[in-house]
Amino acid sequence: MINLIILCFLHNLGHSLYECPNCENFTFVWHTFKSIFCTSCGMKYQKIRSAAVMDKVFDCPHRHGVFTVSDPLREYFLKDRFLLNELFGAVNDTLSFVIRKAGTKKDELIPCAVLTLHTFGRGLNWIPHIHVLLAKGGVRKDGFLNAGSTSITNLFAAPFKDHFSIVYQ
């Protein structure tokens, strides 16, 4: 697969020639790998996916965040892929904790987020992490969005680390 990604947009995968019938202008379009794993081809998939997500989320301000496994722990996730499910649990616990802290007791807010697992970084190295698109505030139990006003950025680190405290020991 790596070799195909390297060859993407190069002559090895072939090309199509488009020629204007009215003038002598022409252009080559190099064939691509057409995989979501390719850093070039994946952009098309990303735009389609983004549009689909935008149709489903609340029309309100959102924050983007990334939860990353620290370097010493990555090896455990590489050896036991089931731990990747625990990442979702850790992020969910963290979001729930932070949203509860940021809201009022009567609201009992539930986080409203889209979580996406990525296992590789830009250099195609093993860096398991979860991207989060989080609606500002949360959803009340009656289904209505509470936009919230509390800044929650500094509340995230502690509960996420606490979820993996057993691994640190």
TORLUM-690588 format. One record per residue (C-alpha): residue in one letter; x, y, z. Coordinates in steps of 0.5 Angstrom, whole numbers, plus 500, padded with zeros to 3 digits. Example, Ala and Ser with C-alpha at 12.3 -4.5 7.8 and 13.67 -1.06 7.14 Angstrom:
BEGIN
A525491516;S527498514;
This chain:
BEGIN
M500500500;I506505502;N509504495;L502506492;I501512496;I508514493;L506513486;C500517487;F499522481;L506519478;H506516471;N506509474;L499509475;G498512468;H494518465;S488521461;L489526456;Y484531455;E484535449;C480542447;P476540440;N477548439;C484549440;E490545441;N491546448;F491539452;T492537459;F495531462;V491528469;W495523472;H491517475;T491516483;F491511488;K484513490;S484511497;I482514504;F489512506;C493516501;T494523503;S492526497;C486522495;G484522502;M482529501;K476528496;Y473523502;Q475528507;K470533504;I465528502;R465526510;S465533512;A459535508;A455529511;V457530518;M455538517;D448535515;K447531522;V450536527;F447542531;D447549528;C451552533;P458553535;H463547535;R470546538;H475541535;G480538539;V485532539;F486527544;T493523543;V496517547;S502519550;D509517547;P510511552;L503508552;R503508544;E507501544;Y501498548;F496500543;L500497538;K500491541;D493490543;R488494538;F482493543;L485498547;L483503541;N476502544;E478504551;L480511547;F473512546;G471511553;A476515555;V474521551;N467520552;D468520560;T472526559;L467530555;S461528560;F466530566;V467537563;I460538560;R457536567;K462541570;A461547565;G453546566;T448547572;K446541576;K439542574;D441541566;E445535567;L448536560;I450530555;P456532551;C454532543;A460530539;V463527533;L469522535;T473520529;L479515531;H486516527;T491511528;F497514524;G500521524;R502525518;G509521517;L505515517;N507513524;W503510529;I500515533;P493513536;H489519537;I481521537;H479528533;V473531537;L468536534;L464538540;A458542540;K459548545;G455546551;G451540551;V444537550;R439537556;K435530557;D429533554;G433533547;F434541547;L441544546;N444548552;A449553548;G453554555;S458559556;T463557561;S470556558;I472549558;T479548555;N483547561;L478542564;F480537559;A487534561;A486531568;P480526567;F483524560;K489522564;D485519570;H482514565;F489511563;S492512570;I492504571;V497504565;Y501509568;Q503505574;
